[in-house]
């Protein structure tokens, strides 16, 4: 579950949710969290050690890599024998224009020693020339966007250095040779088609695992499809915690896990012919209701824009960015966008989007309505429906029907006769 727990959004999990920290705590594994925390309530996510924006400045526990280093050191020194799980959520490379207006769009300068920016002793800033950056295909090729990308690269370099500090603390504490390290992110890049989208730019995330086990693969790449849904099964496997999938509506049961453990991939590559990964988006902020569901195989991606009659919403962080403001201003002034989309096409999306990622990796050609893709469309729609049914997704029948009898397990889609 992901959501903005704080502020006016107040997204909370149900009280009966068996979260990862709760499961680990029951198995005598010490848990800690440092940095960003967008989930709640605390009773559902009971970390033994918690240093987040709920009791600190997010600038300090999310971007100050020296502060983060010291917090990691404190956590590791508390108990040197009990197994542990430590979750470190860097706030880089988020922008801070709307949450910390005093920094405007200068989060990349936080801690660099400039006037009013303070210092981060362990950070050696790396700056990038805006006119030399390589612009991703999904971002307009303009000076404003290039400067935005260059600034983000600087914040990413701060994150990278912070990760190095964390690994050094792990080594100094004597845990390098018995600790599994997973590096990933919660969403894609905060640019057009990125975060809050289910396009590749929004789904693509880093996923790196370092295992201390000698016979595990080193410096290797896997071609297996993975997702964040695999994290919990992987960690439960690592800690040898057995689990059995149960129904989500059984409040006393273990959560239904649709991901898989990634530990077998650390031993050898597995052939996967029909594997698919799934993703969903309903809110990012409380005003951004735009439910989407997607299924992706190695070749195809199907996106269901459930509320497709509604314009796609823009989150505050992205709205104030130089990149989006550039798109707005160019559109208002009838200037070339230097982008492969228009704001109108970005806002207004069809119900179904199907992309052949082998021949169209940039997702420019929606083939959902093509006769030649009908069989593939039907196949992926079936896969997506079964996954939604398995997870008891309330949007299973939308937008043409309403889900009935979810508590009795006899799921039915009753027509709304809305002529969609």
C-alpha contacts under 8 A as a table, 3 or more apart, distances in Angstrom:
res1	aa1	res2	aa2	distance
1	X	13	X	7.22
1	X	39	X	7.48
2	X	38	X	6.78
2	X	39	X	6.26
3	X	11	X	5.52
3	X	12	X	7.52
3	X	38	X	5.62
3	X	39	X	5.93
3	X	283	X	7.56
3	X	284	X	6.61
3	X	285	X	7.73
4	X	7	X	7.65
4	X	9	X	5.87
4	X	10	X	6.41
4	X	11	X	5.62
4	X	38	X	4.72
4	X	39	X	6.52
4	X	284	X	7.34
4	X	285	X	6.82
5	X	9	X	6.43
5	X	10	X	4.66
5	X	11	X	4.61
5	X	12	X	5.99
5	X	37	X	7.79
5	X	38	X	4.80
5	X	39	X	4.93
5	X	40	X	5.72
5	X	41	X	7.84
6	X	9	X	6.36
6	X	10	X	5.39
6	X	11	X	7.46
6	X	38	X	6.73
7	X	10	X	6.00
8	X	286	X	7.82
9	X	285	X	6.36
9	X	286	X	5.25
11	X	39	X	7.18
11	X	40	X	7.32
12	X	39	X	6.44
12	X	40	X	5.02
12	X	41	X	5.91
13	X	17	X	6.75
13	X	39	X	7.38
13	X	40	X	6.12
13	X	41	X	6.75
13	X	44	X	7.25
14	X	17	X	5.70
14	X	44	X	7.88
15	X	41	X	7.88
15	X	43	X	7.48
15	X	44	X	6.11
16	X	44	X	7.50
16	X	251	X	5.59
16	X	252	X	7.25
17	X	44	X	6.50
17	X	251	X	7.51
17	X	255	X	7.38
18	X	22	X	6.13
18	X	23	X	6.36
18	X	44	X	7.15
18	X	254	X	6.51
18	X	255	X	6.14
19	X	22	X	5.21
19	X	23	X	6.22
19	X	44	X	6.40
19	X	45	X	6.28
20	X	23	X	5.14
20	X	24	X	6.10
20	X	45	X	7.72
20	X	232	X	6.69
21	X	24	X	5.09
21	X	25	X	5.90
21	X	31	X	6.29
21	X	45	X	5.86
21	X	46	X	6.15
21	X	47	X	6.15
22	X	25	X	5.11
22	X	26	X	6.35
22	X	44	X	6.79
22	X	45	X	6.22
22	X	46	X	6.08
22	X	47	X	7.91
23	X	26	X	5.28
23	X	27	X	6.63
24	X	27	X	5.06
24	X	28	X	6.54
24	X	29	X	5.23
24	X	30	X	7.36
24	X	31	X	7.40
25	X	28	X	5.21
25	X	29	X	5.26
25	X	30	X	6.32
25	X	31	X	7.03
25	X	46	X	7.99
26	X	29	X	7.46
27	X	241	X	7.78
28	X	82	X	7.85
28	X	83	X	7.74
29	X	82	X	6.67
29	X	83	X	5.19
29	X	84	X	5.20
29	X	85	X	6.98
30	X	47	X	7.96
30	X	48	X	6.40
30	X	82	X	6.80
30	X	83	X	6.29
30	X	84	X	4.52
30	X	85	X	6.20
31	X	47	X	5.22
31	X	48	X	5.29
31	X	49	X	6.43
31	X	84	X	5.69
31	X	85	X	4.79
31	X	86	X	5.73
31	X	87	X	7.91
32	X	47	X	5.32
32	X	48	X	5.71
32	X	49	X	4.38
32	X	50	X	5.76
32	X	75	X	7.31
32	X	84	X	7.89
32	X	85	X	6.32
32	X	86	X	4.61
32	X	87	X	6.04
33	X	47	X	6.64
33	X	49	X	6.25
33	X	50	X	5.00
33	X	51	X	6.28
33	X	52	X	7.15
33	X	86	X	5.83
33	X	87	X	4.70
33	X	88	X	5.77
33	X	89	X	7.56
34	X	50	X	6.18
34	X	51	X	4.89
34	X	52	X	5.53
34	X	61	X	6.48
34	X	62	X	7.64
34	X	68	X	7.22
34	X	71	X	7.46
34	X	72	X	7.89
34	X	86	X	7.87
34	X	87	X	6.37
34	X	88	X	4.78
34	X	89	X	6.09
35	X	51	X	6.40
35	X	52	X	4.62
35	X	53	X	6.71
35	X	58	X	6.60
35	X	61	X	4.75
35	X	62	X	4.52
35	X	68	X	7.87
35	X	88	X	6.00
35	X	89	X	4.72
35	X	90	X	5.70
35	X	91	X	6.81
36	X	52	X	5.73
36	X	53	X	6.30
36	X	58	X	6.82
36	X	61	X	7.66
36	X	62	X	6.15
36	X	88	X	7.95
36	X	89	X	5.10
36	X	90	X	6.49
36	X	91	X	6.07
37	X	52	X	6.13
37	X	53	X	6.83
37	X	54	X	7.77
37	X	89	X	7.52
39	X	45	X	7.68
40	X	43	X	7.60
40	X	44	X	6.53
40	X	45	X	6.38
41	X	44	X	5.55
41	X	45	X	6.54
42	X	45	X	4.87
42	X	46	X	5.43
42	X	47	X	7.92
43	X	46	X	5.48
47	X	50	X	5.99
49	X	75	X	7.06
51	X	54	X	7.60
51	X	55	X	6.36
51	X	56	X	6.65
51	X	61	X	6.92
51	X	71	X	7.87
52	X	55	X	5.77
52	X	56	X	5.74
52	X	57	X	7.62
52	X	58	X	6.65
52	X	61	X	6.22
52	X	62	X	7.82
53	X	56	X	4.80
53	X	57	X	5.38
53	X	58	X	4.65
53	X	61	X	7.21
54	X	57	X	7.98
56	X	60	X	7.13
56	X	61	X	6.73
57	X	60	X	5.34
57	X	61	X	6.46
58	X	61	X	5.17
58	X	62	X	5.06
58	X	63	X	7.29
58	X	91	X	7.40
59	X	62	X	5.29
59	X	63	X	5.15
59	X	64	X	6.42
59	X	91	X	7.68
60	X	63	X	5.70
60	X	64	X	4.77
60	X	65	X	7.97
60	X	67	X	6.39
60	X	68	X	7.67
61	X	64	X	6.13
61	X	65	X	7.82
61	X	67	X	6.40
61	X	68	X	5.77
61	X	90	X	7.71
62	X	65	X	7.64
62	X	68	X	7.36
62	X	89	X	6.76
62	X	90	X	4.66
62	X	91	X	4.44
62	X	92	X	6.97
63	X	68	X	7.93
63	X	90	X	6.26
63	X	91	X	5.73
63	X	92	X	6.03
63	X	158	X	7.78
63	X	159	X	7.53
64	X	67	X	5.34
64	X	68	X	6.27
64	X	111	X	7.26
64	X	120	X	6.06
65	X	68	X	4.86
65	X	69	X	5.97
65	X	120	X	6.99
65	X	122	X	6.84
65	X	123	X	7.09
65	X	158	X	7.49
65	X	159	X	7.55
65	X	161	X	7.69
65	X	162	X	4.99
65	X	165	X	7.67
66	X	69	X	5.04
66	X	70	X	6.37
66	X	120	X	6.15
66	X	121	X	6.44
66	X	122	X	5.60
66	X	123	X	7.66
66	X	162	X	7.73
67	X	70	X	5.22
67	X	71	X	6.26
68	X	71	X	5.07
68	X	72	X	6.19
68	X	162	X	7.68
68	X	166	X	7.90
69	X	72	X	5.18
69	X	73	X	6.27
69	X	162	X	7.44
69	X	165	X	6.06
69	X	166	X	5.83
69	X	169	X	7.08
70	X	73	X	4.95
70	X	74	X	6.19
71	X	74	X	4.96
71	X	75	X	6.23
72	X	75	X	5.15
72	X	76	X	6.15
72	X	166	X	6.81
72	X	169	X	7.00
73	X	76	X	5.25
73	X	77	X	6.14
73	X	169	X	6.13
73	X	173	X	7.78
74	X	77	X	5.26
74	X	78	X	6.55
75	X	78	X	5.56
75	X	79	X	7.86
76	X	79	X	6.51
76	X	80	X	6.80
76	X	170	X	7.72
76	X	173	X	6.79
77	X	80	X	6.37
77	X	173	X	7.44
79	X	82	X	6.10
90	X	159	X	6.79
91	X	94	X	5.92
92	X	95	X	7.68
92	X	155	X	5.75
92	X	156	X	6.29
92	X	158	X	7.55
92	X	159	X	6.02
93	X	152	X	6.09
93	X	153	X	7.99
93	X	155	X	5.27
93	X	156	X	5.54
93	X	159	X	7.49
94	X	190	X	7.44
95	X	105	X	6.53
95	X	106	X	7.93
95	X	107	X	6.17
95	X	152	X	7.98
95	X	317	X	6.63
95	X	321	X	7.75
96	X	99	X	5.30
96	X	100	X	5.22
96	X	101	X	6.95
96	X	103	X	6.84
96	X	104	X	6.63
96	X	105	X	6.38
96	X	106	X	7.62
96	X	107	X	6.00
96	X	317	X	7.35
97	X	100	X	5.62
97	X	101	X	4.95
97	X	102	X	7.74
97	X	103	X	6.42
97	X	104	X	4.31
97	X	105	X	5.03
97	X	106	X	7.72
97	X	107	X	7.96
97	X	317	X	6.97
97	X	320	X	6.71
97	X	321	X	7.54
98	X	101	X	5.46
98	X	104	X	7.51
98	X	316	X	6.88
98	X	317	X	6.12
98	X	320	X	7.06
100	X	103	X	5.81
100	X	104	X	6.90
101	X	104	X	4.83
103	X	106	X	5.36
103	X	107	X	6.27
103	X	110	X	7.87
104	X	107	X	7.45
105	X	321	X	7.23
106	X	109	X	5.48
106	X	110	X	7.08
106	X	151	X	7.75
107	X	110	X	5.23
107	X	155	X	7.25
108	X	151	X	5.83
108	X	152	X	6.84
108	X	154	X	5.72
108	X	155	X	4.94
109	X	112	X	5.38
109	X	114	X	7.44
109	X	117	X	6.58
110	X	113	X	7.94
110	X	117	X	5.00
110	X	118	X	6.69
110	X	119	X	7.46
111	X	114	X	7.70
111	X	117	X	5.28
111	X	118	X	4.63
111	X	119	X	3.81
111	X	120	X	4.68
111	X	123	X	7.75
112	X	117	X	6.38
112	X	118	X	6.54
112	X	119	X	5.28
112	X	120	X	6.59
112	X	123	X	7.53
112	X	124	X	7.90
112	X	125	X	6.66
113	X	116	X	7.84
113	X	117	X	5.84
113	X	118	X	5.20
113	X	119	X	4.80
113	X	120	X	7.85
114	X	117	X	5.28
114	X	118	X	6.84
115	X	118	X	7.23
120	X	123	X	5.48
123	X	158	X	6.54
123	X	161	X	7.06
124	X	158	X	7.73
125	X	154	X	6.86
125	X	157	X	7.47
125	X	158	X	6.97
126	X	154	X	5.66
126	X	157	X	6.65
127	X	150	X	7.37
127	X	151	X	7.56
127	X	153	X	7.80
127	X	154	X	5.64
128	X	132	X	7.76
128	X	133	X	7.35
128	X	150	X	5.29
128	X	151	X	7.37
128	X	153	X	7.17
128	X	154	X	6.97
129	X	132	X	5.40
129	X	133	X	6.59
129	X	147	X	7.99
129	X	150	X	6.55
130	X	133	X	5.58
130	X	143	X	7.39
130	X	146	X	5.15
130	X	147	X	4.85
130	X	149	X	7.44
130	X	150	X	5.32
131	X	143	X	7.39
131	X	146	X	6.75
131	X	147	X	7.84
133	X	146	X	6.68
133	X	149	X	7.56
133	X	150	X	6.70
135	X	139	X	6.57
135	X	140	X	7.65
135	X	141	X	6.31
135	X	146	X	6.86
135	X	149	X	7.81
136	X	139	X	5.65
137	X	140	X	7.62
137	X	362	X	7.35
138	X	192	X	6.41
138	X	193	X	6.47
138	X	201	X	7.54
138	X	339	X	7.43
138	X	340	X	7.36
138	X	362	X	7.71
139	X	145	X	7.25
139	X	191	X	6.89
139	X	192	X	6.01
139	X	339	X	6.49
140	X	145	X	6.57
140	X	323	X	7.97
140	X	337	X	6.59
140	X	338	X	5.15
140	X	339	X	4.28
140	X	340	X	7.52
141	X	145	X	6.62
141	X	146	X	6.92
141	X	338	X	5.58
141	X	339	X	6.74
142	X	145	X	5.37
142	X	146	X	6.09
142	X	338	X	6.85
143	X	146	X	5.00
143	X	147	X	6.08
144	X	147	X	5.27
144	X	148	X	6.25
144	X	322	X	5.84
144	X	323	X	5.93
144	X	326	X	6.42
145	X	148	X	4.95
145	X	149	X	6.15
145	X	322	X	6.47
145	X	323	X	4.57
145	X	326	X	7.43
146	X	149	X	5.08
146	X	150	X	6.14
147	X	150	X	5.06
147	X	151	X	6.20
148	X	151	X	5.20
148	X	152	X	6.26
148	X	321	X	7.63
148	X	322	X	6.21
148	X	323	X	6.41
149	X	152	X	5.04
149	X	153	X	6.21
150	X	153	X	5.14
150	X	154	X	6.59
151	X	154	X	5.24
151	X	155	X	6.72
152	X	155	X	5.14
152	X	156	X	6.22
153	X	156	X	4.96
153	X	157	X	6.19
154	X	157	X	5.07
154	X	158	X	6.52
155	X	158	X	5.02
155	X	159	X	6.40
156	X	159	X	4.93
156	X	160	X	6.13
157	X	160	X	4.93
157	X	161	X	6.21
158	X	161	X	5.18
158	X	162	X	6.14
159	X	162	X	4.88
159	X	163	X	6.24
160	X	163	X	5.17
160	X	164	X	6.48
161	X	164	X	5.06
161	X	165	X	6.41
162	X	165	X	5.05
162	X	166	X	6.33
163	X	166	X	5.07
163	X	167	X	6.26
164	X	167	X	5.19
164	X	168	X	6.21
165	X	168	X	5.05
165	X	169	X	6.27
166	X	169	X	5.09
166	X	170	X	6.27
167	X	170	X	4.98
167	X	171	X	6.25
167	X	176	X	7.76
168	X	171	X	5.01
168	X	172	X	6.08
169	X	172	X	5.02
169	X	173	X	6.09
170	X	173	X	5.29
170	X	174	X	6.50
170	X	175	X	5.35
170	X	176	X	5.62
171	X	174	X	5.20
171	X	175	X	5.64
171	X	176	X	4.62
172	X	175	X	7.60
173	X	176	X	7.94
174	X	177	X	7.46
175	X	178	X	5.57
175	X	179	X	5.88
176	X	179	X	5.82
176	X	212	X	7.19
177	X	212	X	5.02
177	X	213	X	7.79
178	X	212	X	5.46
178	X	213	X	7.59
179	X	211	X	6.99
179	X	212	X	6.16
180	X	209	X	7.31
180	X	210	X	5.96
180	X	211	X	4.94
180	X	212	X	6.38
181	X	209	X	5.64
181	X	210	X	5.07
181	X	211	X	6.58
182	X	207	X	7.19
182	X	208	X	5.80
182	X	209	X	4.55
182	X	210	X	6.54
183	X	206	X	7.05
183	X	207	X	5.72
183	X	208	X	5.10
183	X	209	X	6.36
184	X	205	X	6.50
184	X	206	X	4.98
184	X	207	X	4.70
184	X	208	X	6.63
185	X	188	X	7.57
185	X	205	X	5.82
185	X	206	X	6.36
185	X	207	X	7.70
186	X	205	X	7.49
186	X	228	X	7.66
187	X	194	X	7.99
187	X	195	X	5.72
187	X	196	X	7.73
187	X	202	X	6.08
187	X	203	X	6.12
187	X	204	X	7.38
187	X	205	X	6.42
188	X	194	X	5.28
188	X	195	X	4.82
188	X	201	X	5.76
188	X	202	X	4.07
188	X	203	X	5.43
188	X	204	X	5.63
188	X	205	X	5.81
189	X	194	X	5.09
189	X	195	X	5.59
189	X	201	X	6.59
189	X	202	X	6.40
190	X	194	X	5.51
190	X	195	X	5.01
190	X	318	X	6.51
191	X	194	X	5.15
191	X	195	X	6.81
191	X	318	X	6.90
191	X	323	X	7.32
191	X	324	X	7.90
192	X	195	X	7.82
192	X	324	X	7.62
193	X	196	X	7.90
193	X	197	X	5.71
193	X	198	X	7.85
193	X	199	X	6.14
193	X	200	X	7.90
193	X	201	X	5.83
193	X	202	X	6.19
194	X	197	X	5.54
194	X	198	X	7.71
194	X	199	X	6.93
194	X	200	X	7.52
194	X	201	X	4.49
194	X	202	X	3.73
194	X	203	X	7.48
195	X	198	X	7.99
195	X	201	X	7.40
195	X	202	X	4.62
195	X	203	X	7.71
196	X	202	X	6.51
196	X	281	X	7.04
196	X	284	X	6.57
197	X	201	X	7.70
197	X	202	X	5.02
197	X	203	X	7.48
197	X	281	X	7.71
198	X	201	X	7.69
198	X	202	X	5.36
198	X	203	X	5.80
198	X	279	X	7.41
198	X	280	X	7.63
198	X	281	X	7.67
198	X	292	X	7.68
198	X	293	X	7.96
198	X	294	X	6.98
198	X	303	X	7.17
199	X	202	X	5.29
199	X	203	X	6.27
199	X	363	X	7.54
200	X	203	X	5.01
200	X	204	X	5.49
200	X	362	X	7.85
200	X	363	X	7.97
201	X	204	X	5.59
210	X	218	X	7.87
211	X	216	X	6.73
211	X	266	X	7.85
212	X	216	X	7.82
213	X	216	X	5.60
215	X	267	X	7.10
216	X	266	X	5.14
216	X	267	X	5.05
217	X	220	X	6.30
217	X	266	X	5.23
217	X	267	X	5.81
217	X	268	X	7.30
222	X	265	X	7.32
222	X	269	X	6.60
223	X	269	X	7.80
224	X	269	X	7.64
224	X	270	X	7.32
224	X	272	X	7.15
225	X	275	X	7.19
225	X	276	X	7.09
225	X	277	X	6.73
225	X	297	X	7.74
225	X	298	X	7.20
226	X	229	X	7.99
226	X	230	X	6.67
226	X	277	X	6.92
227	X	230	X	5.64
227	X	231	X	7.70
227	X	259	X	7.53
227	X	277	X	6.69
227	X	278	X	7.98
228	X	231	X	5.44
228	X	259	X	7.90
229	X	232	X	6.75
229	X	233	X	7.84
229	X	257	X	7.52
229	X	258	X	6.75
229	X	259	X	4.62
229	X	260	X	7.42
230	X	233	X	5.59
230	X	234	X	6.07
230	X	258	X	7.90
230	X	259	X	4.33
230	X	260	X	4.87
230	X	261	X	5.79
230	X	262	X	6.73
231	X	234	X	5.15
231	X	235	X	6.25
231	X	259	X	7.65
231	X	260	X	7.94
231	X	261	X	7.26
231	X	262	X	7.87
232	X	235	X	5.24
232	X	236	X	6.12
232	X	259	X	7.83
232	X	261	X	7.77
233	X	236	X	5.16
233	X	237	X	6.02
233	X	257	X	7.25
233	X	259	X	6.54
233	X	260	X	5.57
233	X	261	X	4.73
233	X	262	X	7.85
234	X	237	X	5.09
234	X	238	X	6.16
234	X	260	X	6.82
234	X	261	X	3.95
234	X	262	X	5.43
234	X	263	X	6.23
235	X	238	X	4.87
235	X	239	X	6.21
235	X	261	X	7.63
236	X	239	X	5.19
236	X	240	X	5.95
236	X	241	X	4.99
236	X	242	X	7.08
236	X	243	X	7.99
237	X	240	X	4.91
237	X	241	X	6.09
237	X	242	X	7.40
237	X	261	X	6.53
237	X	263	X	7.48
238	X	241	X	7.74
238	X	263	X	7.52
243	X	254	X	6.94
244	X	254	X	6.70
244	X	256	X	7.80
245	X	254	X	6.43
245	X	255	X	6.35
245	X	256	X	4.58
245	X	257	X	6.18
246	X	250	X	7.33
246	X	253	X	5.93
246	X	254	X	5.99
246	X	255	X	6.23
246	X	256	X	5.25
247	X	250	X	5.55
247	X	253	X	7.14
247	X	255	X	7.20
247	X	256	X	6.09
248	X	251	X	6.85
248	X	253	X	7.36
248	X	255	X	6.08
248	X	256	X	6.14
248	X	391	X	7.26
248	X	392	X	7.43
249	X	407	X	6.82
250	X	253	X	5.47
256	X	391	X	7.37
257	X	260	X	7.81
261	X	264	X	7.09
262	X	265	X	5.46
262	X	266	X	7.07
263	X	266	X	5.25
263	X	267	X	7.24
264	X	267	X	5.39
264	X	268	X	6.60
265	X	268	X	5.18
265	X	269	X	5.47
265	X	270	X	6.92
266	X	269	X	7.76
272	X	275	X	5.75
274	X	297	X	7.40
275	X	297	X	6.29
275	X	298	X	7.81
276	X	295	X	6.52
276	X	296	X	5.44
276	X	297	X	4.54
276	X	298	X	7.44
277	X	295	X	5.80
277	X	296	X	5.36
277	X	297	X	6.60
278	X	293	X	7.56
278	X	294	X	5.66
278	X	295	X	4.54
278	X	296	X	6.34
278	X	384	X	7.59
278	X	387	X	7.84
279	X	293	X	5.85
279	X	294	X	5.19
279	X	295	X	6.52
280	X	291	X	7.45
280	X	292	X	5.62
280	X	293	X	4.42
280	X	294	X	6.25
281	X	284	X	7.69
281	X	290	X	7.31
281	X	291	X	5.44
281	X	292	X	5.11
281	X	293	X	6.50
282	X	288	X	7.90
282	X	289	X	5.89
282	X	290	X	5.42
282	X	291	X	3.91
282	X	292	X	6.23
283	X	286	X	6.31
283	X	287	X	7.71
283	X	288	X	5.38
283	X	289	X	5.05
283	X	290	X	6.43
283	X	291	X	7.03
284	X	288	X	5.99
284	X	289	X	7.73
284	X	315	X	7.17
285	X	288	X	5.22
285	X	289	X	7.73
285	X	315	X	6.81
286	X	289	X	6.81
288	X	313	X	5.42
288	X	314	X	7.10
288	X	315	X	7.04
289	X	313	X	7.55
290	X	305	X	7.66
290	X	306	X	7.38
290	X	307	X	5.98
290	X	310	X	7.80
290	X	312	X	6.71
290	X	313	X	7.17
291	X	305	X	6.60
291	X	306	X	5.68
291	X	307	X	6.38
292	X	303	X	6.92
292	X	304	X	5.50
292	X	305	X	4.77
292	X	306	X	5.68
292	X	307	X	7.82
293	X	303	X	5.89
293	X	304	X	5.20
293	X	305	X	6.94
293	X	306	X	7.75
293	X	384	X	7.76
294	X	301	X	7.15
294	X	302	X	5.47
294	X	303	X	4.33
294	X	304	X	6.03
294	X	384	X	6.97
295	X	301	X	5.89
295	X	302	X	5.40
295	X	303	X	6.75
295	X	380	X	6.92
295	X	383	X	7.53
295	X	384	X	5.96
296	X	299	X	7.60
296	X	300	X	5.78
296	X	301	X	4.33
296	X	302	X	6.39
297	X	300	X	5.21
297	X	301	X	6.35
298	X	357	X	7.75
299	X	356	X	5.96
299	X	357	X	5.15
299	X	358	X	5.52
300	X	354	X	7.12
300	X	355	X	5.64
300	X	356	X	4.82
300	X	357	X	5.51
300	X	358	X	7.66
301	X	353	X	7.89
301	X	354	X	5.67
301	X	355	X	5.26
301	X	356	X	6.82
301	X	357	X	7.05
302	X	352	X	7.07
302	X	353	X	5.65
302	X	354	X	4.53
302	X	355	X	6.64
302	X	377	X	7.55
302	X	380	X	6.68
302	X	381	X	7.63
303	X	352	X	5.76
303	X	353	X	5.03
303	X	354	X	6.49
304	X	351	X	5.80
304	X	352	X	4.93
304	X	353	X	6.67
305	X	308	X	5.14
305	X	349	X	7.33
305	X	350	X	6.91
305	X	351	X	4.76
305	X	352	X	6.21
305	X	353	X	7.91
306	X	351	X	6.30
306	X	398	X	6.35
306	X	399	X	5.78
307	X	310	X	5.74
307	X	351	X	7.58
307	X	399	X	6.86
308	X	311	X	7.27
308	X	348	X	7.22
308	X	349	X	5.89
308	X	350	X	5.89
308	X	351	X	5.18
309	X	348	X	7.53
309	X	349	X	7.89
310	X	348	X	7.22
311	X	347	X	4.80
311	X	348	X	5.26
311	X	349	X	7.65
312	X	346	X	7.21
312	X	347	X	4.52
312	X	348	X	6.43
312	X	349	X	7.57
313	X	347	X	7.27
314	X	318	X	6.83
314	X	319	X	6.27
315	X	318	X	5.58
315	X	319	X	6.07
316	X	319	X	4.97
316	X	320	X	6.39
317	X	320	X	5.79
317	X	321	X	6.64
318	X	321	X	5.14
318	X	324	X	6.54
319	X	324	X	5.73
319	X	325	X	6.75
320	X	324	X	6.98
320	X	325	X	6.55
321	X	324	X	5.56
321	X	325	X	6.22
322	X	325	X	5.14
322	X	326	X	5.94
323	X	326	X	5.19
323	X	327	X	6.54
324	X	327	X	4.99
324	X	328	X	6.23
325	X	328	X	4.97
325	X	329	X	6.04
326	X	329	X	5.20
326	X	330	X	6.01
327	X	330	X	5.28
327	X	331	X	6.06
327	X	337	X	6.41
327	X	343	X	7.50
328	X	331	X	5.19
328	X	332	X	6.16
328	X	343	X	7.89
329	X	332	X	5.10
329	X	333	X	6.07
330	X	333	X	5.13
330	X	334	X	5.87
330	X	335	X	4.77
330	X	336	X	6.61
330	X	337	X	6.03
331	X	334	X	5.10
331	X	335	X	6.20
331	X	336	X	7.76
331	X	337	X	7.06
331	X	343	X	7.47
332	X	335	X	7.77
337	X	342	X	7.47
339	X	342	X	7.22
341	X	345	X	6.37
341	X	346	X	6.65
342	X	345	X	5.28
342	X	346	X	6.14
343	X	346	X	4.87
343	X	347	X	6.04
344	X	347	X	5.27
344	X	348	X	6.05
345	X	348	X	5.16
345	X	349	X	6.60
346	X	349	X	6.82
350	X	353	X	6.72
352	X	368	X	6.34
353	X	366	X	5.57
353	X	367	X	7.20
353	X	368	X	5.72
354	X	366	X	5.33
354	X	367	X	5.42
354	X	368	X	4.82
354	X	377	X	7.12
355	X	360	X	6.76
355	X	363	X	5.81
355	X	364	X	7.97
355	X	365	X	6.59
355	X	366	X	5.54
355	X	367	X	6.16
355	X	368	X	7.65
356	X	359	X	5.78
356	X	360	X	5.50
356	X	361	X	7.23
356	X	363	X	7.64
356	X	367	X	7.76
357	X	360	X	4.75
357	X	361	X	4.29
357	X	362	X	7.46
357	X	363	X	6.93
358	X	361	X	6.04
360	X	363	X	5.47
360	X	364	X	6.66
360	X	365	X	6.83
363	X	366	X	7.08
366	X	369	X	7.73
367	X	370	X	5.27
367	X	373	X	6.52
368	X	373	X	6.55
368	X	374	X	7.26
368	X	377	X	6.49
369	X	373	X	7.48
369	X	374	X	7.48
370	X	373	X	5.46
370	X	374	X	6.63
371	X	374	X	5.25
372	X	375	X	7.51
373	X	376	X	5.34
373	X	377	X	6.01
374	X	377	X	5.03
374	X	378	X	6.17
375	X	378	X	5.26
375	X	379	X	6.20
376	X	379	X	5.07
376	X	380	X	6.20
377	X	380	X	5.34
377	X	381	X	6.05
378	X	381	X	5.07
378	X	382	X	6.17
379	X	382	X	5.24
379	X	383	X	6.39
380	X	383	X	4.94
380	X	384	X	6.07
381	X	384	X	5.11
381	X	385	X	6.05
382	X	385	X	5.07
382	X	386	X	6.16
383	X	386	X	5.24
383	X	387	X	6.30
384	X	387	X	5.16
384	X	388	X	6.19
385	X	388	X	5.10
385	X	389	X	6.07
385	X	396	X	6.86
386	X	389	X	4.96
386	X	390	X	6.01
387	X	390	X	4.97
387	X	391	X	6.21
388	X	391	X	5.21
388	X	392	X	5.89
388	X	393	X	4.97
388	X	395	X	7.90
388	X	396	X	5.82
389	X	392	X	4.87
389	X	393	X	6.18
389	X	396	X	6.61
390	X	393	X	7.77
392	X	396	X	7.53
392	X	406	X	7.40
393	X	396	X	5.37
394	X	397	X	7.62
394	X	403	X	6.54
395	X	398	X	5.16
395	X	399	X	7.78
395	X	402	X	7.98
395	X	403	X	7.45
396	X	403	X	6.73
396	X	413	X	7.89
397	X	400	X	6.49
397	X	401	X	4.88
397	X	402	X	5.44
397	X	403	X	5.69
397	X	413	X	5.42
397	X	414	X	7.79
398	X	401	X	5.28
398	X	402	X	6.34
399	X	402	X	7.84
399	X	420	X	7.55
400	X	415	X	6.13
400	X	416	X	5.77
400	X	417	X	7.05
400	X	418	X	6.41
400	X	419	X	7.50
400	X	420	X	6.28
401	X	413	X	5.60
401	X	414	X	5.12
401	X	415	X	4.26
401	X	416	X	4.90
401	X	417	X	7.72
402	X	413	X	5.52
402	X	414	X	5.24
402	X	415	X	6.51
402	X	416	X	6.73
403	X	406	X	7.09
403	X	411	X	6.73
403	X	412	X	5.76
403	X	413	X	4.93
403	X	414	X	6.45
404	X	410	X	7.90
404	X	411	X	5.91
404	X	412	X	5.19
404	X	413	X	6.34
404	X	414	X	6.92
405	X	408	X	5.38
405	X	409	X	6.45
405	X	410	X	5.66
405	X	411	X	5.48
405	X	412	X	6.67
406	X	409	X	5.34
406	X	410	X	6.53
406	X	411	X	5.52
407	X	410	X	7.82
408	X	411	X	7.68
415	X	418	X	7.99
